[in-house]
Amino acid sequence: MRFHDRHEHLQYLKAEFVARRIVDTPAVIDEARAFIDRFWRDDPHAAHYLAIWDELLTGAPAEIADRLTEDTPRGQYLRETCPPFGVITARQVAELLDGMAG
């Protein structure tokens, strides 16, 4: 995969982290649904990505993970609009950044 800049690369590494979390702990899908219901459901500006995520979250955890990390414009869009699947701590982000340097 080619990245435009360091930020885009980190965004992808976070998506990989989240994808592993989704597969390992599928209960985090409920956290994403709760976020969507609380913050996007009644927002007319969120209608497009709400529809995409509503559909995606009906799939199996492995399917959600695959879509989130696919090397396509749709995968990029999902990474840019991803609801939270749990918290990524500062330490975890630092570890991802360390991995970028190596």
Buried (B, 14 or more C-beta within 10 A) or exposed (E): EEEEEEEBBBBBBBBBBBBEBBBEEBEBBEBBBEBBEEEBEEEEEBEEBBEBBBEBBEEEBEEBBBBBBBEEEEBBEBBEBBBBBBEBEEEEBEEBEEEEEE
